[in-house]
Amino acid sequence: IIQEIKKKNAVPVLVTGAPRLGYEAVINQANHYIRNVYEYPYLDLNDIVAENQSSTIWKPGFSLTDGVHPSIYAHEQIAKKFYDMMPELFLK
């Protein structure tokens, strides 16, 4: 997917994964690569919504009762963080 984005002369923006019980190892590994290996800008969704970077626990009020989807409040925080990133993404 990244190569297809680059072919269009666009900048890929990666997103770390949110907490999800039963998928801790996969999410932590993917998040590690996004944060430390890939050299693309990224939105650290996990940092916004999780108790800590390796946590499988959402911050209080940040997920719906299903434990999978962000709450309205979490969506507001995610949007704010993405908005704050825009100069970095588009003014290079």
Z-matrix of the N, CA and C atoms (Angstrom, degrees):
N
C 1 1.454
C 2 1.526 1 110.06
N 3 1.330 2 116.22 1 -41.44
C 4 1.470 3 119.47 2 -179.26
C 5 1.522 4 110.73 3 -59.99
N 6 1.331 5 116.91 4 -42.93
C 7 1.461 6 119.53 5 -179.59
C 8 1.530 7 111.70 6 -63.38
N 9 1.318 8 117.29 7 -38.23
C 10 1.469 9 120.80 8 177.77
C 11 1.530 10 110.80 9 -64.35
N 12 1.301 11 116.95 10 -40.36
C 13 1.473 12 121.28 11 177.89
C 14 1.524 13 109.60 12 -63.43
N 15 1.335 14 116.60 13 -45.91
C 16 1.464 15 120.69 14 -179.61
C 17 1.524 16 111.97 15 -64.36
N 18 1.349 17 117.93 16 -34.08
C 19 1.468 18 121.40 17 177.17
C 20 1.530 19 111.08 18 -59.91
N 21 1.309 20 116.15 19 -28.70
C 22 1.469 21 120.88 20 -179.91
C 23 1.528 22 111.53 21 -89.55
N 24 1.349 23 115.48 22 11.45
C 25 1.451 24 122.55 23 179.27
C 26 1.535 25 111.60 24 59.25
N 27 1.326 26 114.88 25 36.38
C 28 1.457 27 121.56 26 178.34
C 29 1.529 28 109.11 27 -113.75
N 30 1.302 29 115.99 28 164.15
C 31 1.454 30 121.46 29 -179.75
C 32 1.525 31 109.30 30 -101.44
N 33 1.332 32 118.00 31 121.15
C 34 1.457 33 118.78 32 175.53
C 35 1.527 34 110.14 33 -71.55
N 36 1.303 35 116.71 34 138.45
C 37 1.459 36 122.19 35 174.72
C 38 1.524 37 106.28 36 -118.43
N 39 1.313 38 115.49 37 114.91
C 40 1.459 39 120.83 38 -177.36
C 41 1.528 40 109.76 39 -86.73
N 42 1.318 41 116.12 40 160.66
C 43 1.463 42 121.89 41 179.95
C 44 1.523 43 108.22 42 -135.73
N 45 1.340 44 116.45 43 127.61
C 46 1.455 45 119.14 44 176.17
C 47 1.523 46 109.68 45 -71.42
N 48 1.328 47 115.01 46 159.48
C 49 1.457 48 120.55 47 -178.56
C 50 1.513 49 112.70 48 -83.69
N 51 1.319 50 114.96 49 151.84
C 52 1.460 51 122.17 50 177.53
C 53 1.527 52 109.44 51 -87.12
N 54 1.329 53 117.36 52 164.17
C 55 1.463 54 120.41 53 178.60
C 56 1.521 55 111.86 54 -58.27
N 57 1.308 56 115.12 55 142.85
C 58 1.468 57 120.23 56 176.46
C 59 1.517 58 108.43 57 -157.27
N 60 1.305 59 116.12 58 113.71
C 61 1.461 60 120.63 59 -179.51
C 62 1.522 61 110.43 60 -59.18
N 63 1.320 62 114.95 61 136.06
C 64 1.456 63 120.62 62 -179.54
C 65 1.519 64 113.53 63 91.34
N 66 1.318 65 117.45 64 -11.12
C 67 1.467 66 121.64 65 -178.43
C 68 1.525 67 111.37 66 -124.00
N 69 1.326 68 116.30 67 19.45
C 70 1.463 69 120.94 68 -174.03
C 71 1.524 70 113.15 69 -54.83
N 72 1.329 71 117.06 70 -49.03
C 73 1.467 72 120.55 71 -176.20
C 74 1.523 73 111.53 72 -62.85
N 75 1.314 74 117.17 73 -44.34
C 76 1.471 75 121.63 74 -179.11
C 77 1.523 76 110.31 75 -65.20
N 78 1.316 77 116.45 76 -46.47
C 79 1.467 78 119.97 77 -178.87
C 80 1.519 79 110.70 78 -65.31
N 81 1.327 80 117.62 79 -44.25
C 82 1.463 81 119.71 80 179.38
C 83 1.524 82 111.97 81 -62.85
N 84 1.332 83 117.29 82 -39.05
C 85 1.463 84 119.86 83 178.41
C 86 1.527 85 111.00 84 -66.70
N 87 1.328 86 117.04 85 -46.45
C 88 1.470 87 120.31 86 178.58
C 89 1.519 88 110.48 87 -61.07
N 90 1.327 89 116.74 88 -44.00
C 91 1.466 90 119.82 89 179.88
C 92 1.523 91 111.27 90 -62.78
N 93 1.320 92 117.17 91 -38.52
C 94 1.467 93 120.79 92 177.28
C 95 1.533 94 110.54 93 -59.17
N 96 1.334 95 116.66 94 -46.29
C 97 1.463 96 119.98 95 -179.83
C 98 1.523 97 111.12 96 -64.17
N 99 1.307 98 116.94 97 -42.77
C 100 1.467 99 120.21 98 -179.83
C 101 1.525 100 110.33 99 -62.25
N 102 1.321 101 116.99 100 -43.92
C 103 1.469 102 121.24 101 -176.86
C 104 1.529 103 113.39 102 -75.68
N 105 1.328 104 117.68 103 -33.57
C 106 1.468 105 119.86 104 -167.43
C 107 1.519 106 116.59 105 -120.59
N 108 1.324 107 118.40 106 -17.98
C 109 1.457 108 119.59 107 -173.94
C 110 1.526 109 111.65 108 -110.49
N 111 1.311 110 116.05 109 -53.95
C 112 1.462 111 119.29 110 -179.45
C 113 1.523 112 110.18 111 -69.07
N 114 1.301 113 115.37 112 144.80
C 115 1.463 114 120.09 113 -178.03
C 116 1.522 115 110.46 114 -108.06
N 117 1.316 116 115.54 115 53.00
C 118 1.454 117 121.77 116 178.71
C 119 1.524 118 108.37 117 -125.73
N 120 1.313 119 115.92 118 154.66
C 121 1.466 120 117.09 119 175.03
C 122 1.522 121 109.54 120 -63.27
N 123 1.317 122 115.05 121 149.95
C 124 1.463 123 118.30 122 179.32
C 125 1.522 124 110.98 123 -146.43
N 126 1.299 125 113.61 124 150.85
C 127 1.457 126 121.87 125 173.21
C 128 1.520 127 105.94 126 -96.94
N 129 1.324 128 116.72 127 119.76
C 130 1.455 129 120.23 128 -177.92
C 131 1.524 130 109.50 129 -86.55
N 132 1.323 131 114.53 130 77.19
C 133 1.456 132 121.61 131 179.03
C 134 1.521 133 110.78 132 -56.84
N 135 1.329 134 116.15 133 -41.64
C 136 1.460 135 120.60 134 -179.14
C 137 1.530 136 110.97 135 -60.19
N 138 1.311 137 116.98 136 -40.71
C 139 1.466 138 120.62 137 179.77
C 140 1.532 139 111.09 138 -65.09
N 141 1.309 140 116.89 139 -32.46
C 142 1.463 141 121.34 140 -179.19
C 143 1.520 142 111.03 141 -73.30
N 144 1.333 143 117.87 142 -42.70
C 145 1.469 144 120.59 143 -168.79
C 146 1.525 145 115.74 144 -105.33
N 147 1.339 146 118.42 145 -16.93
C 148 1.465 147 120.73 146 -174.47
C 149 1.521 148 111.81 147 -98.84
N 150 1.321 149 115.55 148 157.09
C 151 1.463 150 121.89 149 178.25
C 152 1.527 151 111.42 150 -58.80
N 153 1.345 152 117.68 151 -39.57
C 154 1.463 153 122.68 152 174.44
C 155 1.524 154 108.07 153 -156.37
N 156 1.334 155 117.29 154 176.17
C 157 1.462 156 120.15 155 -171.36
C 158 1.519 157 114.77 156 -64.76
N 159 1.311 158 118.84 157 -21.80
C 160 1.461 159 119.27 158 178.06
C 161 1.527 160 111.13 159 -113.22
N 162 1.309 161 115.74 160 19.00
C 163 1.457 162 120.46 161 -175.18
C 164 1.521 163 112.63 162 -83.37
N 165 1.309 164 114.38 163 148.26
C 166 1.455 165 120.98 164 171.45
C 167 1.526 166 109.36 165 -106.03
N 168 1.325 167 115.53 166 13.45
C 169 1.460 168 120.83 167 -177.06
C 170 1.527 169 109.28 168 -114.67
N 171 1.309 170 115.21 169 128.26
C 172 1.458 171 121.10 170 176.83
C 173 1.526 172 109.92 171 -72.05
N 174 1.309 173 117.12 172 149.23
C 175 1.455 174 120.78 173 170.11
C 176 1.532 175 107.60 174 -62.46
N 177 1.324 176 117.57 175 148.42
C 178 1.469 177 119.50 176 179.29
C 179 1.535 178 111.80 177 -56.17
N 180 1.319 179 115.84 178 130.90
C 181 1.457 180 121.54 179 178.25
C 182 1.513 181 115.46 180 83.21
N 183 1.331 182 117.37 181 2.23
C 184 1.461 183 120.48 182 -175.96
C 185 1.523 184 114.44 183 -97.05
N 186 1.342 185 118.71 184 -9.07
C 187 1.461 186 118.89 185 178.05
C 188 1.517 187 110.03 186 -128.52
N 189 1.327 188 113.69 187 158.50
C 190 1.457 189 119.51 188 172.59
C 191 1.526 190 107.88 189 -73.32
N 192 1.303 191 116.32 190 174.58
C 193 1.461 192 119.65 191 -177.39
C 194 1.524 193 113.15 192 -65.32
N 195 1.336 194 117.76 193 -15.63
C 196 1.465 195 119.64 194 178.46
C 197 1.531 196 112.46 195 -76.24
N 198 1.329 197 117.69 196 -11.63
C 199 1.455 198 121.01 197 179.69
C 200 1.512 199 114.34 198 70.92
N 201 1.325 200 116.84 199 11.89
C 202 1.462 201 121.45 200 -177.75
C 203 1.530 202 111.21 201 -119.50
N 204 1.308 203 116.91 202 -41.98
C 205 1.460 204 121.26 203 -173.14
C 206 1.531 205 111.91 204 -101.66
N 207 1.334 206 116.35 205 142.88
C 208 1.463 207 120.29 206 178.55
C 209 1.533 208 111.74 207 -66.81
N 210 1.310 209 114.85 208 148.47
C 211 1.463 210 121.30 209 175.41
C 212 1.528 211 109.76 210 -76.35
N 213 1.305 212 115.98 211 173.31
C 214 1.470 213 120.06 212 176.06
C 215 1.528 214 109.71 213 -59.46
N 216 1.323 215 116.26 214 -44.05
C 217 1.475 216 119.86 215 178.52
C 218 1.533 217 110.62 216 -59.41
N 219 1.330 218 116.99 217 -43.79
C 220 1.465 219 119.83 218 178.83
C 221 1.525 220 110.84 219 -62.80
N 222 1.328 221 117.49 220 -40.97
C 223 1.468 222 120.40 221 177.10
C 224 1.525 223 110.75 222 -60.11
N 225 1.304 224 117.52 223 -38.68
C 226 1.469 225 120.47 224 177.07
C 227 1.533 226 110.91 225 -62.25
N 228 1.321 227 116.63 226 -43.19
C 229 1.468 228 120.90 227 179.96
C 230 1.530 229 111.22 228 -67.27
N 231 1.329 230 116.71 229 -38.97
C 232 1.467 231 121.26 230 177.49
C 233 1.529 232 110.04 231 -63.92
N 234 1.318 233 116.65 232 -45.73
C 235 1.466 234 121.02 233 179.66
C 236 1.522 235 110.86 234 -62.22
N 237 1.316 236 117.05 235 -40.68
C 238 1.471 237 120.62 236 179.03
C 239 1.528 238 110.60 237 -62.47
N 240 1.313 239 116.51 238 -44.66
C 241 1.468 240 120.29 239 179.59
C 242 1.527 241 110.61 240 -63.39
N 243 1.330 242 117.69 241 -43.35
C 244 1.459 243 120.74 242 178.67
C 245 1.528 244 110.38 243 -63.64
N 246 1.313 245 116.90 244 -42.16
C 247 1.466 246 121.16 245 177.39
C 248 1.532 247 110.34 246 -59.26
N 249 1.324 248 116.37 247 -43.32
C 250 1.465 249 120.61 248 179.55
C 251 1.531 250 111.69 249 -64.48
N 252 1.340 251 117.57 250 -26.05
C 253 1.472 252 122.05 251 179.69
C 254 1.529 253 112.67 252 -79.76
N 255 1.302 254 118.19 253 -18.80
C 256 1.469 255 120.49 254 -171.31
C 257 1.517 256 114.64 255 -53.85
N 258 1.330 257 120.42 256 -44.64
C 259 1.473 258 117.22 257 178.36
C 260 1.531 259 112.62 258 -58.36
N 261 1.308 260 116.42 259 -39.69
C 262 1.463 261 120.54 260 178.71
C 263 1.525 262 111.65 261 -62.92
N 264 1.319 263 116.18 262 -34.79
C 265 1.460 264 120.48 263 -177.02
C 266 1.516 265 113.49 264 -80.62
N 267 1.314 266 116.93 265 -36.67
C 268 1.464 267 119.55 266 -168.99
C 269 1.521 268 115.13 267 -110.73
N 270 1.311 269 118.20 268 -7.81
C 271 1.456 270 119.91 269 -177.86
C 272 1.523 271 112.43 270 -108.48
N 273 1.313 272 116.63 271 23.13
C 274 1.477 273 120.26 272 178.32
C 275 1.493 274 110.21 273 -90.27
